[in-house]
């Protein structure tokens, strides 16, 4: 899949503080360096759940965890057949995890820099001293250069390539089983991966340090966003102001900015009936902490009626957004105010469509709502550092491997993430499986339509959610 450029990649690194920085200089005074990551480059913090998950994948593959305690890591979702996240530590991409729809498993994909953080005890190929220069040049590992290959290696698996001292000099994919490799006298044993070399400086740090290191950059972004809110609000003073609130990080950051800029205005939350219970609890916490006025709308009944009528929504036929969100909010605005101004946590780094959306716009389905995005140009790291700085209570689901919060069975969700959601929320998925089963029986679909999540695609027009 081709790279997607949605905006400037802001991620840089301070080797003195060992933290990510959003500008050319750290608050400590040190110059930063660019982190070479794959576009769109919307990196986010790796939370406790992410770290445990990543380490379990690397321990299963190589017998050792990747992310040490006391080190911060970031994740960067990249274009792939399904789900793939780059792992950033020490100012470099040290590896990745990828979900394979074919095997229905997660795969560890280390880079050479991973050897600075872990010492693999499985799936390693040790090469002879005279073969090291050739491997370092990016050549494949050939049989005459192999000193020893782990006998547990299977052809096609990711491997670490080391020298006699155990130092990692390359990574790649095995072209032969380990036992076979130890007997071979000629032929290709492993194909090395030719990733561009990147500086990597390990060092312990915390996200508290990261917030301090980014203080001037956060202040600059905050001032611009607050100025935008005030300008839009003043130019549309005839419209009552609101905030579209989803229970996600972006709408939380937007709420904090709007409250600072113009004071407390109502939050509009659209309960689709498909929300995670954690989201519901977080919204209650937000309302209590900030004394917010919450306008709770419901699209649950309409969703269930439409579901029984035309079947489940799909990536290429996402009728759910209009039915569950746009219709209820349109009715509420027309009945309550006639027209309103809504500040929405939309960011251009989320998709090509959102990149091309103006910062102030009207949705063709909800013309009575003038929408404005204070954080249109923010990356996920801007959002998270701002939330950390403000000490705002964010949705706990982010600490459980989720990078976006919405309907639990959203058809646009990757298969890898759907598997995680199914495992963490079996009670929700039991109901959804039942609904899918009813439609499958009605239409005469095969069992694979459900088990392989084919319900996510069925042909039709695409309509993207306009709410964060």
C-alpha positions as a Markdown table, in Angstrom:
| # | Residue | x | y | z |
|---|---|---|---|---|
| 1 | Unk | 0.0 | 0.0 | 0.0 |
| 2 | Unk | 1.3 | 3.4 | -0.9 |
| 3 | Unk | 2.4 | 6.0 | 1.6 |
| 4 | Unk | -0.2 | 8.6 | 2.7 |
| 5 | Unk | 0.9 | 12.2 | 3.2 |
| 6 | Unk | -1.7 | 14.1 | 5.3 |
| 7 | Unk | 0.5 | 16.9 | 6.6 |
| 8 | Unk | 3.9 | 17.8 | 8.0 |
| 9 | Unk | 5.5 | 15.1 | 10.2 |
| 10 | Unk | 6.3 | 17.0 | 13.4 |
| 11 | Unk | 7.9 | 14.2 | 15.4 |
| 12 | Unk | 11.5 | 14.9 | 16.5 |
| 13 | Unk | 13.6 | 13.6 | 19.3 |
| 14 | Unk | 15.8 | 15.0 | 22.1 |
| 15 | Unk | 18.7 | 12.6 | 22.8 |
| 16 | Unk | 19.4 | 14.5 | 26.1 |
| 17 | Unk | 15.9 | 14.1 | 27.6 |
| 18 | Unk | 15.1 | 10.9 | 25.6 |
| 19 | Unk | 11.6 | 12.1 | 24.7 |
| 20 | Unk | 9.7 | 13.0 | 21.6 |
| 21 | Unk | 9.5 | 16.7 | 20.7 |
| 22 | Unk | 7.2 | 18.6 | 18.4 |
| 23 | Unk | 9.8 | 21.2 | 17.3 |
| 24 | Unk | 13.4 | 21.9 | 16.4 |
| 25 | Unk | 14.4 | 22.5 | 20.0 |
| 26 | Unk | 13.7 | 20.9 | 23.3 |
| 27 | Unk | 12.8 | 22.9 | 26.4 |
| 28 | Unk | 16.2 | 21.8 | 27.8 |
| 29 | Unk | 17.8 | 23.9 | 25.1 |
| 30 | Unk | 19.1 | 21.0 | 23.0 |
| 31 | Unk | 18.5 | 20.8 | 19.3 |
| 32 | Unk | 16.3 | 17.9 | 18.3 |
| 33 | Unk | 16.6 | 15.5 | 15.3 |
| 34 | Unk | 13.9 | 14.2 | 13.0 |
| 35 | Unk | 12.5 | 10.7 | 13.5 |
| 36 | Unk | 12.3 | 8.8 | 10.3 |
| 37 | Unk | 8.9 | 7.2 | 10.4 |
| 38 | Unk | 6.4 | 6.2 | 7.8 |
| 39 | Unk | 3.7 | 8.7 | 6.7 |
| 40 | Unk | 1.2 | 9.8 | 7.7 |
| 41 | Unk | 3.3 | 10.0 | 10.8 |
| 42 | Unk | 0.5 | 10.4 | 13.4 |
| 43 | Unk | 2.4 | 8.8 | 16.3 |
| 44 | Unk | 0.8 | 8.3 | 19.7 |
| 45 | Unk | 2.1 | 7.2 | 23.1 |
| 46 | Unk | 2.3 | 3.5 | 23.8 |
| 47 | Unk | 0.3 | 2.9 | 27.0 |
| 48 | Unk | 0.6 | 0.1 | 29.5 |
| 49 | Unk | -1.7 | -2.2 | 27.5 |
| 50 | Unk | 0.2 | -1.5 | 24.3 |
| 51 | Unk | 3.5 | -2.3 | 25.9 |
| 52 | Unk | 2.3 | -5.5 | 27.5 |
| 53 | Unk | 0.8 | -6.6 | 24.1 |
| 54 | Unk | 3.9 | -5.7 | 22.1 |
| 55 | Unk | 6.2 | -7.4 | 24.6 |
| 56 | Unk | 4.1 | -10.6 | 24.6 |
| 57 | Unk | 4.4 | -10.7 | 20.8 |
| 58 | Unk | 8.2 | -10.3 | 20.9 |
| 59 | Unk | 8.6 | -12.7 | 23.7 |
| 60 | Unk | 6.6 | -15.4 | 21.8 |
| 61 | Unk | 8.7 | -14.8 | 18.7 |
| 62 | Unk | 12.2 | -14.2 | 20.2 |
| 63 | Unk | 12.0 | -15.2 | 23.8 |
| 64 | Unk | 12.6 | -11.6 | 25.1 |
| 65 | Unk | 10.5 | -8.4 | 25.5 |
| 66 | Unk | 11.2 | -5.4 | 23.3 |
| 67 | Unk | 10.2 | -2.4 | 25.5 |
| 68 | Unk | 12.2 | -2.2 | 28.8 |
| 69 | Unk | 10.6 | -0.8 | 31.9 |
| 70 | Unk | 11.3 | 2.9 | 32.3 |
| 71 | Unk | 11.5 | 3.7 | 28.6 |
| 72 | Unk | 8.8 | 5.5 | 26.7 |
| 73 | Unk | 7.6 | 4.3 | 23.3 |
| 74 | Unk | 5.4 | 5.6 | 20.6 |
| 75 | Unk | 3.3 | 3.8 | 18.0 |
| 76 | Unk | 2.8 | 4.9 | 14.5 |
| 77 | Unk | 0.0 | 3.3 | 12.5 |
| 78 | Unk | 1.1 | 2.7 | 8.9 |
| 79 | Unk | -0.5 | 1.6 | 5.6 |
| 80 | Unk | -0.8 | -2.2 | 5.4 |
| 81 | Unk | -3.1 | -5.0 | 4.3 |
| 82 | Unk | -4.7 | -4.8 | 7.7 |
| 83 | Unk | -3.1 | -3.5 | 10.9 |
| 84 | Unk | 0.5 | -2.5 | 11.4 |
| 85 | Unk | 2.1 | -0.3 | 13.9 |
| 86 | Unk | 5.7 | 1.0 | 13.9 |
| 87 | Unk | 7.3 | 1.1 | 17.4 |
| 88 | Unk | 9.5 | 4.1 | 18.1 |
| 89 | Unk | 12.1 | 4.3 | 20.9 |
| 90 | Unk | 15.2 | 6.3 | 21.3 |
| 91 | Unk | 14.3 | 8.4 | 18.4 |
| 92 | Unk | 14.1 | 5.6 | 15.9 |
| 93 | Unk | 11.7 | 3.0 | 14.6 |
| 94 | Unk | 13.0 | -0.2 | 16.3 |
| 95 | Unk | 10.4 | -2.6 | 14.9 |
| 96 | Unk | 6.7 | -3.1 | 14.2 |
| 97 | Unk | 3.8 | -5.4 | 14.9 |
| 98 | Unk | 1.6 | -6.6 | 12.1 |
| 99 | Unk | -1.7 | -8.5 | 12.0 |
| 100 | Unk | -2.0 | -11.2 | 9.3 |
| 101 | Unk | -5.6 | -11.8 | 8.2 |
| 102 | Unk | -4.4 | -15.1 | 6.7 |
| 103 | Unk | -3.0 | -16.6 | 9.9 |
| 104 | Unk | -5.1 | -14.4 | 12.2 |
| 105 | Unk | -2.1 | -13.8 | 14.3 |
| 106 | Unk | 0.1 | -10.8 | 15.2 |
| 107 | Unk | 3.7 | -10.9 | 14.0 |
| 108 | Unk | 6.8 | -9.2 | 15.4 |
| 109 | Unk | 8.9 | -7.4 | 12.8 |
| 110 | Unk | 12.1 | -6.1 | 14.5 |
| 111 | Unk | 14.7 | -3.7 | 13.0 |
| 112 | Unk | 18.4 | -3.8 | 13.8 |
| 113 | Unk | 17.8 | -1.1 | 16.4 |
| 114 | Unk | 15.7 | -3.5 | 18.5 |
| 115 | Unk | 19.0 | -5.2 | 19.4 |
| 116 | Unk | 19.8 | -2.1 | 21.6 |
| 117 | Unk | 16.8 | -3.0 | 23.8 |
| 118 | Unk | 16.5 | -6.7 | 23.8 |
| 119 | Unk | 18.6 | -9.8 | 23.5 |
| 120 | Unk | 16.8 | -12.5 | 21.5 |
| 121 | Unk | 17.1 | -16.1 | 22.6 |
| 122 | Unk | 15.0 | -17.6 | 19.8 |
| 123 | Unk | 14.9 | -17.3 | 16.0 |
| 124 | Unk | 18.5 | -16.2 | 15.8 |
| 125 | Unk | 21.1 | -16.9 | 13.1 |
| 126 | Unk | 24.7 | -16.5 | 14.1 |
| 127 | Unk | 27.1 | -15.7 | 11.2 |
| 128 | Unk | 30.8 | -16.3 | 10.9 |
| 129 | Unk | 33.2 | -13.4 | 11.2 |
| 130 | Unk | 34.1 | -13.3 | 7.6 |
| 131 | Unk | 30.5 | -13.1 | 6.5 |
| 132 | Unk | 29.7 | -10.1 | 8.7 |
| 133 | Unk | 30.9 | -7.4 | 6.2 |
| 134 | Unk | 28.7 | -8.9 | 3.5 |
| 135 | Unk | 25.6 | -9.0 | 5.8 |
| 136 | Unk | 26.3 | -5.4 | 6.9 |
| 137 | Unk | 26.2 | -4.3 | 3.2 |
| 138 | Unk | 22.6 | -5.6 | 3.1 |
| 139 | Unk | 23.3 | -9.0 | 1.4 |
| 140 | Unk | 21.4 | -12.1 | 2.2 |
| 141 | Unk | 22.8 | -14.7 | 4.6 |
| 142 | Unk | 24.2 | -17.6 | 2.6 |
| 143 | Unk | 24.8 | -21.1 | 3.9 |
| 144 | Unk | 28.6 | -20.9 | 3.9 |
| 145 | Unk | 28.5 | -17.9 | 6.2 |
| 146 | Unk | 26.2 | -19.5 | 8.9 |
| 147 | Unk | 27.9 | -20.5 | 12.2 |
| 148 | Unk | 24.6 | -21.7 | 13.8 |
| 149 | Unk | 20.9 | -21.3 | 13.2 |
| 150 | Unk | 18.2 | -21.8 | 15.9 |
| 151 | Unk | 16.7 | -25.2 | 15.0 |
| 152 | Unk | 13.2 | -23.9 | 15.9 |
| 153 | Unk | 13.3 | -21.4 | 13.0 |
| 154 | Unk | 10.7 | -22.1 | 10.3 |
| 155 | Unk | 11.1 | -20.8 | 6.8 |
| 156 | Unk | 9.2 | -17.5 | 6.4 |
| 157 | Unk | 9.7 | -16.4 | 10.0 |
| 158 | Unk | 11.3 | -13.1 | 11.1 |
| 159 | Unk | 14.9 | -13.7 | 12.4 |
| 160 | Unk | 17.7 | -11.8 | 14.2 |
| 161 | Unk | 21.1 | -12.1 | 12.6 |
| 162 | Unk | 23.9 | -11.8 | 15.1 |
| 163 | Unk | 27.7 | -12.1 | 15.3 |
| 164 | Unk | 29.5 | -14.6 | 17.6 |
| 165 | Unk | 29.1 | -12.2 | 20.6 |
| 166 | Unk | 25.3 | -12.1 | 20.2 |
| 167 | Unk | 25.3 | -8.5 | 18.8 |
| 168 | Unk | 22.5 | -7.9 | 16.3 |
| 169 | Unk | 23.9 | -6.9 | 12.9 |
| 170 | Unk | 20.8 | -7.4 | 10.8 |
| 171 | Unk | 17.2 | -8.7 | 10.7 |
| 172 | Unk | 15.3 | -10.5 | 8.0 |
| 173 | Unk | 13.2 | -13.5 | 7.0 |
| 174 | Unk | 14.3 | -17.0 | 7.1 |
| 175 | Unk | 14.4 | -18.7 | 3.7 |
| 176 | Unk | 15.0 | -22.2 | 5.2 |
| 177 | Unk | 14.1 | -24.0 | 8.4 |
| 178 | Unk | 16.8 | -23.8 | 11.1 |
| 179 | Unk | 17.7 | -27.5 | 11.1 |
| 180 | Unk | 18.0 | -27.4 | 7.3 |
| 181 | Unk | 20.1 | -24.2 | 7.5 |
| 182 | Unk | 22.7 | -25.9 | 9.7 |
| 183 | Unk | 23.2 | -28.7 | 7.2 |
| 184 | Unk | 23.2 | -26.5 | 4.0 |
| 185 | Unk | 26.5 | -26.0 | 2.2 |
| 186 | Unk | 25.0 | -23.5 | -0.4 |
| 187 | Unk | 21.9 | -21.4 | -0.9 |
| 188 | Unk | 20.1 | -18.6 | 0.8 |
| 189 | Unk | 19.4 | -19.0 | 4.5 |
| 190 | Unk | 17.9 | -15.6 | 5.3 |
| 191 | Unk | 17.0 | -12.5 | 3.3 |
| 192 | Unk | 18.0 | -9.4 | 5.2 |
| 193 | Unk | 15.7 | -6.4 | 5.5 |
| 194 | Unk | 17.2 | -3.2 | 4.1 |
| 195 | Unk | 15.8 | -0.6 | 6.4 |
| 196 | Unk | 17.6 | 2.8 | 6.3 |
| 197 | Unk | 19.9 | 3.2 | 9.3 |
| 198 | Unk | 18.6 | 5.5 | 11.9 |
| 199 | Unk | 20.2 | 7.0 | 15.0 |
| 200 | Unk | 18.9 | 5.4 | 18.2 |
| 201 | Unk | 19.9 | 6.6 | 21.6 |
| 202 | Unk | 18.3 | 4.5 | 24.4 |
| 203 | Unk | 17.6 | 6.2 | 27.7 |
| 204 | Unk | 14.9 | 6.2 | 30.5 |
| 205 | Unk | 12.2 | 8.9 | 30.5 |
| 206 | Unk | 8.6 | 9.5 | 31.5 |
| 207 | Unk | 5.7 | 11.2 | 29.8 |
| 208 | Unk | 5.9 | 13.9 | 32.5 |
| 209 | Unk | 9.4 | 14.7 | 31.1 |
| 210 | Unk | 8.0 | 14.7 | 27.6 |
| 211 | Unk | 5.3 | 17.3 | 28.6 |
| 212 | Unk | 8.0 | 19.5 | 30.1 |
| 213 | Unk | 10.2 | 19.2 | 27.0 |
| 214 | Unk | 7.3 | 20.3 | 24.8 |
| 215 | Unk | 6.0 | 23.1 | 26.9 |
| 216 | Unk | 6.8 | 26.0 | 24.5 |
| 217 | Unk | 5.5 | 24.0 | 21.5 |
| 218 | Unk | 2.3 | 23.1 | 23.4 |
| 219 | Unk | 1.8 | 26.8 | 24.4 |
| 220 | Unk | 2.2 | 27.9 | 20.8 |
| 221 | Unk | -0.3 | 25.4 | 19.5 |
| 222 | Unk | -2.7 | 26.1 | 22.4 |
| 223 | Unk | -2.6 | 29.9 | 21.8 |
| 224 | Unk | -3.3 | 29.4 | 18.0 |
| 225 | Unk | -6.2 | 27.1 | 18.7 |
| 226 | Unk | -7.7 | 29.4 | 21.4 |
| 227 | Unk | -7.4 | 32.3 | 19.0 |
| 228 | Unk | -9.2 | 30.3 | 16.3 |
| 229 | Unk | -12.1 | 29.4 | 18.7 |
| 230 | Unk | -12.5 | 33.0 | 19.8 |
| 231 | Unk | -12.4 | 34.3 | 16.2 |
| 232 | Unk | -15.0 | 31.8 | 14.9 |
| 233 | Unk | -17.2 | 32.4 | 18.0 |
| 234 | Unk | -17.1 | 36.2 | 17.6 |
| 235 | Unk | -17.8 | 36.1 | 13.8 |
| 236 | Unk | -20.8 | 33.8 | 14.5 |
| 237 | Unk | -22.0 | 35.4 | 17.7 |
| 238 | Unk | -25.6 | 35.0 | 16.6 |
| 239 | Unk | -25.3 | 31.2 | 16.9 |
| 240 | Unk | -25.4 | 29.3 | 20.2 |
| 241 | Unk | -22.1 | 27.5 | 20.7 |
| 242 | Unk | -21.7 | 23.8 | 21.4 |
| 243 | Unk | -19.1 | 21.1 | 21.5 |
| 244 | Unk | -19.5 | 17.8 | 19.7 |
| 245 | Unk | -18.3 | 15.3 | 22.3 |
| 246 | Unk | -17.6 | 11.6 | 21.6 |
| 247 | Unk | -15.7 | 10.4 | 24.7 |
| 248 | Unk | -12.5 | 10.3 | 22.6 |
| 249 | Unk | -9.2 | 12.1 | 23.0 |
| 250 | Unk | -9.7 | 14.6 | 20.2 |
| 251 | Unk | -13.1 | 15.8 | 21.5 |
| 252 | Unk | -11.6 | 16.0 | 25.0 |
| 253 | Unk | -8.8 | 18.3 | 23.8 |
| 254 | Unk | -11.3 | 20.4 | 21.9 |
| 255 | Unk | -13.4 | 20.8 | 25.0 |
| 256 | Unk | -10.5 | 21.9 | 27.0 |
| 257 | Unk | -9.5 | 24.5 | 24.4 |
| 258 | Unk | -13.1 | 25.8 | 24.0 |
| 259 | Unk | -13.6 | 26.1 | 27.7 |
| 260 | Unk | -10.4 | 28.1 | 28.0 |
| 261 | Unk | -11.3 | 30.3 | 25.1 |
| 262 | Unk | -15.0 | 31.1 | 25.6 |
| 263 | Unk | -16.1 | 29.3 | 28.8 |
| 264 | Unk | -18.4 | 26.4 | 29.3 |
| 265 | Unk | -20.8 | 25.6 | 26.5 |
| 266 | Unk | -23.0 | 22.5 | 26.1 |
| 267 | Unk | -21.5 | 19.2 | 25.1 |
| 268 | Unk | -23.5 | 17.2 | 22.5 |
| 269 | Unk | -23.1 | 13.4 | 22.9 |
| 270 | Unk | -24.8 | 11.1 | 20.5 |
| 271 | Unk | -25.3 | 7.7 | 22.1 |
| 272 | Unk | -25.6 | 5.3 | 19.2 |
| 273 | Unk | -26.3 | 2.4 | 21.4 |
| 274 | Unk | -23.0 | 0.9 | 20.2 |
| 275 | Unk | -20.8 | 2.7 | 22.7 |
| 276 | Unk | -18.3 | 1.0 | 24.9 |
| 277 | Unk | -19.3 | 1.0 | 28.6 |
| 278 | Unk | -15.9 | 2.6 | 29.3 |
| 279 | Unk | -16.9 | 5.5 | 27.1 |
| 280 | Unk | -20.1 | 6.0 | 29.0 |
| 281 | Unk | -18.2 | 6.1 | 32.3 |
| 282 | Unk | -15.6 | 8.5 | 31.0 |
| 283 | Unk | -18.3 | 10.9 | 29.8 |
| 284 | Unk | -19.9 | 10.8 | 33.3 |
| 285 | Unk | -16.5 | 11.6 | 34.8 |
| 286 | Unk | -15.9 | 14.5 | 32.4 |
| 287 | Unk | -19.3 | 16.0 | 33.2 |
| 288 | Unk | -18.7 | 15.7 | 37.0 |
| 289 | Unk | -15.1 | 17.1 | 36.9 |
| 290 | Unk | -15.8 | 20.1 | 34.7 |
| 291 | Unk | -19.4 | 20.8 | 35.6 |
| 292 | Unk | -20.4 | 20.4 | 31.9 |
| 293 | Unk | -23.9 | 20.6 | 30.5 |
| 294 | Unk | -24.4 | 17.4 | 28.6 |
| 295 | Unk | -27.0 | 17.1 | 25.8 |
| 296 | Unk | -27.4 | 13.3 | 25.3 |
| 297 | Unk | -29.0 | 12.2 | 22.1 |
| 298 | Unk | -29.8 | 8.7 | 21.0 |
| 299 | Unk | -29.6 | 7.0 | 17.7 |
| 300 | Unk | -29.9 | 3.4 | 19.0 |
| 301 | Unk | -33.5 | 2.7 | 18.0 |
| 302 | Unk | -33.0 | 4.0 | 14.5 |
| 303 | Unk | -29.9 | 1.9 | 14.1 |
| 304 | Unk | -31.7 | -1.3 | 15.1 |
| 305 | Unk | -34.6 | -0.6 | 12.8 |
| 306 | Unk | -32.2 | 0.0 | 9.9 |
| 307 | Unk | -30.1 | -3.0 | 10.7 |
| 308 | Unk | -33.1 | -5.3 | 10.5 |
| 309 | Unk | -34.2 | -3.6 | 7.3 |
| 310 | Unk | -31.0 | -3.5 | 5.2 |
| 311 | Unk | -28.4 | -5.4 | 7.1 |
| 312 | Unk | -25.2 | -4.4 | 8.8 |
| 313 | Unk | -23.2 | -1.3 | 7.8 |
| 314 | Unk | -20.1 | -1.8 | 5.8 |
| 315 | Unk | -17.0 | 0.2 | 4.9 |
| 316 | Unk | -18.4 | 0.9 | 1.4 |
| 317 | Unk | -22.0 | 1.3 | 2.7 |
| 318 | Unk | -21.7 | 3.2 | 6.0 |
| 319 | Unk | -25.3 | 4.2 | 6.5 |
| 320 | Unk | -24.8 | 4.0 | 10.2 |
| 321 | Unk | -23.2 | 7.5 | 10.6 |
| 322 | Unk | -26.2 | 9.3 | 9.0 |
| 323 | Unk | -28.8 | 7.2 | 10.9 |
| 324 | Unk | -27.1 | 7.1 | 14.3 |
| 325 | Unk | -25.4 | 10.5 | 14.4 |
| 326 | Unk | -26.3 | 13.0 | 11.7 |
| 327 | Unk | -30.1 | 12.5 | 11.9 |
| 328 | Unk | -30.4 | 12.8 | 15.7 |
| 329 | Unk | -28.2 | 15.9 | 15.9 |
| 330 | Unk | -30.0 | 17.6 | 13.0 |
| 331 | Unk | -33.3 | 17.1 | 14.7 |
| 332 | Unk | -32.0 | 18.4 | 18.1 |
| 333 | Unk | -30.4 | 21.5 | 16.6 |
| 334 | Unk | -33.5 | 22.4 | 14.6 |
| 335 | Unk | -35.9 | 21.9 | 17.5 |
| 336 | Unk | -33.7 | 23.5 | 20.2 |
| 337 | Unk | -31.9 | 26.4 | 18.4 |
| 338 | Unk | -32.8 | 26.3 | 14.7 |
| 339 | Unk | -29.0 | 26.6 | 14.0 |
| 340 | Unk | -25.8 | 26.4 | 16.0 |
| 341 | Unk | -22.1 | 26.5 | 16.0 |
| 342 | Unk | -20.3 | 23.3 | 17.0 |
| 343 | Unk | -16.6 | 22.9 | 17.8 |
| 344 | Unk | -15.5 | 19.4 | 16.6 |
| 345 | Unk | -12.4 | 17.4 | 17.3 |
| 346 | Unk | -11.5 | 16.7 | 13.7 |
| 347 | Unk | -7.8 | 16.4 | 12.6 |
| 348 | Unk | -6.4 | 16.3 | 9.1 |
| 349 | Unk | -4.1 | 13.4 | 10.1 |
| 350 | Unk | -7.0 | 11.0 | 10.5 |
| 351 | Unk | -7.8 | 10.5 | 6.8 |
| 352 | Unk | -7.5 | 12.0 | 3.3 |
| 353 | Unk | -11.1 | 13.2 | 3.4 |
| 354 | Unk | -10.5 | 15.1 | 6.7 |
| 355 | Unk | -7.3 | 16.5 | 5.4 |
| 356 | Unk | -9.3 | 18.1 | 2.5 |
| 357 | Unk | -12.1 | 19.3 | 4.8 |
| 358 | Unk | -12.0 | 23.1 | 5.5 |
| 359 | Unk | -11.4 | 24.1 | 9.1 |
| 360 | Unk | -14.9 | 25.6 | 9.2 |
| 361 | Unk | -17.6 | 23.8 | 7.2 |
| 362 | Unk | -21.1 | 22.6 | 7.0 |
| 363 | Unk | -22.1 | 19.0 | 6.5 |
| 364 | Unk | -24.5 | 18.6 | 3.6 |
| 365 | Unk | -26.7 | 16.4 | 5.8 |
| 366 | Unk | -26.8 | 18.9 | 8.7 |
| 367 | Unk | -26.8 | 22.3 | 7.2 |
| 368 | Unk | -28.2 | 23.8 | 10.4 |
| 369 | Unk | -24.8 | 23.1 | 12.1 |
| 370 | Unk | -21.7 | 25.3 | 11.4 |
| 371 | Unk | -18.7 | 23.1 | 12.4 |
| 372 | Unk | -15.3 | 24.3 | 13.3 |
| 373 | Unk | -12.1 | 22.3 | 14.3 |
| 374 | Unk | -9.6 | 24.0 | 16.6 |
| 375 | Unk | -7.2 | 21.0 | 16.4 |
| 376 | Unk | -7.4 | 20.5 | 12.6 |
| 377 | Unk | -3.6 | 20.8 | 12.3 |
| 378 | Unk | -2.7 | 18.9 | 15.5 |
| 379 | Unk | -1.1 | 15.4 | 15.4 |
| 380 | Unk | -2.1 | 12.7 | 17.9 |
| 381 | Unk | 1.0 | 13.6 | 19.9 |
| 382 | Unk | -0.1 | 17.2 | 20.2 |
| 383 | Unk | -3.4 | 16.0 | 21.6 |
| 384 | Unk | -1.9 | 13.6 | 24.1 |
| 385 | Unk | 0.7 | 15.9 | 25.4 |
| 386 | Unk | -1.9 | 18.6 | 25.9 |
| 387 | Unk | -4.2 | 16.2 | 27.7 |
| 388 | Unk | -1.3 | 15.0 | 29.9 |
| 389 | Unk | -0.4 | 18.6 | 30.7 |
| 390 | Unk | -4.0 | 19.5 | 31.6 |
| 391 | Unk | -4.4 | 16.3 | 33.8 |
| 392 | Unk | -7.7 | 15.6 | 32.0 |
| 393 | Unk | -9.4 | 12.2 | 32.6 |
| 394 | Unk | -9.2 | 10.4 | 29.3 |
| 395 | Unk | -11.0 | 7.2 | 28.2 |
| 396 | Unk | -9.3 | 4.2 | 29.7 |
| 397 | Unk | -9.8 | 2.3 | 26.5 |
| 398 | Unk | -6.7 | 4.1 | 25.1 |
| 399 | Unk | -4.6 | 2.2 | 27.7 |
| 400 | Unk | -6.1 | -1.1 | 26.3 |
| 401 | Unk | -4.6 | -1.0 | 22.8 |
| 402 | Unk | -7.2 | 1.2 | 21.1 |
| 403 | Unk | -6.2 | 4.2 | 19.2 |
| 404 | Unk | -9.6 | 5.4 | 18.2 |
| 405 | Unk | -12.8 | 5.3 | 20.2 |
| 406 | Unk | -16.3 | 5.0 | 18.6 |
| 407 | Unk | -18.8 | 2.3 | 17.9 |
| 408 | Unk | -17.5 | -1.0 | 19.1 |
| 409 | Unk | -18.2 | -2.8 | 15.8 |
| 410 | Unk | -17.4 | -0.1 | 13.4 |
| 411 | Unk | -16.9 | -1.8 | 10.0 |
| 412 | Unk | -13.9 | 0.5 | 9.3 |
| 413 | Unk | -12.0 | -1.1 | 12.1 |
| 414 | Unk | -9.0 | -3.3 | 11.2 |
| 415 | Unk | -9.4 | -7.1 | 11.6 |
| 416 | Unk | -6.6 | -7.1 | 14.2 |
| 417 | Unk | -8.3 | -4.5 | 16.3 |
| 418 | Unk | -11.7 | -6.2 | 15.9 |
| 419 | Unk | -10.1 | -9.4 | 17.4 |
| 420 | Unk | -8.8 | -7.4 | 20.4 |
| 421 | Unk | -12.3 | -5.8 | 20.9 |
| 422 | Unk | -14.0 | -9.2 | 20.7 |
| 423 | Unk | -11.6 | -10.6 | 23.3 |
| 424 | Unk | -11.9 | -7.7 | 25.7 |
| 425 | Unk | -15.7 | -7.2 | 25.3 |
| 426 | Unk | -17.2 | -10.6 | 24.7 |
| 427 | Unk | -20.7 | -9.4 | 26.0 |
| 428 | Unk | -20.8 | -6.8 | 23.3 |
| 429 | Unk | -19.7 | -9.1 | 20.5 |
| 430 | Unk | -22.1 | -11.8 | 21.5 |
| 431 | Unk | -24.9 | -9.5 | 20.7 |
| 432 | Unk | -23.3 | -8.4 | 17.4 |
| 433 | Unk | -22.7 | -12.0 | 16.4 |
| 434 | Unk | -26.3 | -12.7 | 17.0 |
| 435 | Unk | -27.4 | -9.8 | 14.8 |
| 436 | Unk | -25.0 | -10.9 | 12.1 |
| 437 | Unk | -26.3 | -14.4 | 12.3 |
| 438 | Unk | -29.9 | -13.2 | 11.8 |
| 439 | Unk | -29.0 | -11.3 | 8.6 |
| 440 | Unk | -26.7 | -14.2 | 7.4 |
| 441 | Unk | -29.6 | -16.7 | 7.7 |
| 442 | Unk | -32.0 | -14.3 | 6.0 |
| 443 | Unk | -29.7 | -13.8 | 3.1 |
| 444 | Unk | -28.3 | -17.4 | 2.9 |
| 445 | Unk | -24.7 | -16.4 | 3.5 |
| 446 | Unk | -22.0 | -18.9 | 4.3 |
| 447 | Unk | -20.4 | -19.2 | 7.8 |
| 448 | Unk | -17.3 | -17.4 | 6.5 |
| 449 | Unk | -19.4 | -14.2 | 6.0 |
| 450 | Unk | -19.3 | -13.8 | 9.8 |
| 451 | Unk | -16.1 | -15.7 | 10.8 |
| 452 | Unk | -14.0 | -13.8 | 8.3 |
| 453 | Unk | -15.7 | -10.5 | 8.8 |
| 454 | Unk | -16.9 | -10.3 | 5.2 |
| 455 | Unk | -19.9 | -8.3 | 6.5 |
| 456 | Unk | -17.6 | -5.3 | 6.5 |
| 457 | Unk | -17.7 | -5.1 | 2.7 |
| 458 | Unk | -20.6 | -5.5 | 0.4 |
| 459 | Unk | -20.8 | -2.7 | -2.2 |
| 460 | Unk | -22.4 | 0.7 | -2.0 |
| 461 | Unk | -21.6 | 4.4 | -1.5 |
| 462 | Unk | -19.1 | 5.5 | 1.2 |
| 463 | Unk | -20.0 | 8.0 | 3.7 |
| 464 | Unk | -17.5 | 9.0 | 6.4 |
| 465 | Unk | -18.4 | 9.9 | 9.9 |
| 466 | Unk | -18.3 | 13.7 | 10.5 |
| 467 | Unk | -18.0 | 13.4 | 14.2 |
| 468 | Unk | -14.9 | 12.6 | 16.3 |
